[in-house]
Amino acid sequence: MAEREGSTLFGEVRRMVRTSGAVTGIAARVAGARFLGLKTDRAAHAEDLKAILGGLKGPMMKVAQFLSTVPDALPEEYARELSQLQSNAPPMGWAFVKRRMAAELGPDWEAKFAAFGREASAAASLGQVHRATLPDGTAVACKLQYPDMPSVVEADLKQLRLAMQLYRRMDPSLDNEDAYAELQARLREELDYLREAAHQRLYGIMLRDVPEVHVPRPILPLCTRRLLTMTWLEGRPLMARLAEDPPLEERNAYARALFLGWYVPFYRYGVIHGDPHLGNYQVRADGRSINLLDFGTIRVFPPSFVGGVILLYEAVRDGDEDKAAEAYRIWGFRDLKRETMQVLSLWAKFLYEPLMQDRVRPIQEVEDPAYGRKVAEEVHRGLKRTGGVRIPREFPLMDRAAIGLGSVFLRLRAQLNWHRMFQDLIADCGAEALAARQAAALAEAGVPAPG
């Protein structure tokens, strides 16, 4: 039986001591610049912050990656630096691994494997991965959670709340309280590897007819809340392959696979993978398919929300403000003034623009890598002018997926007919059909339906 490990006050205090300086440092410098006229080298401080957070295991790094993709959640200098964070924390040693594996699978745990790698093969935000072999010869990956993670999560959430509250006081045009609640729920869910195993099963079900995307299969007898054992997938990091400058045909194949891997689950089943950073993609030796990894941050939406996303596309396509108003209501925006809605539609046009034209094209045709941020800044100025907006819980993961995938498509320099791919996905997305598919897939995977 697994040892009991909950959030401890000592663990939370220890974590907060390590992170509070970084968080309050952001607040003090930004407040000084805005309200007191103090000059500060925010770029230099952002580099310091990246160094601090990059050395920490746990969700603060994941949160920093997330915030770096949400327009205006952080000042530009911080967002740019934090977007570069990857899971580079040093691994736990063999003594820790043996203790934790014994706690999860019992003192005879080594007998359950034909071989078990002593060195970690990869580091994740909440744990580390070891390659192993089962007695029947199956190669597996064992993701083992770092110690005291509940305390780490709770301490980081407190620091995140402080940072978001301070930033909101400095700039109240975006109300992020509901966004915080969403991040809080998703981060706490990530602690449960049995939940992630169910999400893996769900993605295997939803993508079983998509040969371009491969998903690891959980080995349930060797899974606990803190140990996830899954089939090992052979592949290389996407960025390593891109460094070799593969041909356009191959880059397009990866882009198409990523598009299907994210949006078949969403438009056909109402499920979104909310962690699109580059460490979660591998490319396979065939040069056309990918491995999709890490299923801790998954959001299941009611079918009506998917309808709202499609309705907003139609509103942008048709220039229909009434449709847009209904779409924003479905998304969770409340009591929007017409002028505020028009400002938000600038962002919607930016996101949906590649889907409007029935032709092969890059995801972005403007020759400016900072174009998305400039659009966000224009939206932010407009929201200030119109009195601001409360960000609904439904928004952050959808926005992150769109922005995160868009940045990958830019790096791939892919040229595809995004319009046709999108139209193929939404061809059978009526509410009743989607609800039936979602219910069947969730039941088969053992994932709770959205409340």
Buried (B, 14 or more C-beta within 10 A) or exposed (E): EBEEBEBEEEBBEBBBEBBBEBBBBBBBBBBEBEEEEEEEEBEEBBBBBBEBBBEBBBBBBBBBBBBBBBBBBBBBBBBBBBBEBBBEBEBBEEEBBBEBBBBBBEEEBBEBBEEBBEEBBBBBBBBBBBBBBBEEEEEBBBBBBBBBBBBBBBBBBBBBBBBBEBBBEEBEBBEBEBBBEBBBEBBBBBBBBBBBBBBBBBBBBBBEEBEBBBBBBBBEEBBBBBBBBBBBBEBBBBBEBBEEEBEEEBBBBBBBBBBBBBBBBBBBBBBBBBBBBBBBBBBBEEBBBBBBBBBBBBBBBBBEBBBBBBBBBBBBEEEBEEBBBBBBBBBBBEEBEEEBBBBBBEBBBBBBBBBEEEEEBBBBEEEEEEBBBEBBBBBBEBBBEBEBBBBBBBBBBBBBBBBBBBBBBBBBBBBBBBBEBBEEBBEEBEEEEBBEBBEEBBEEBBBEEBE
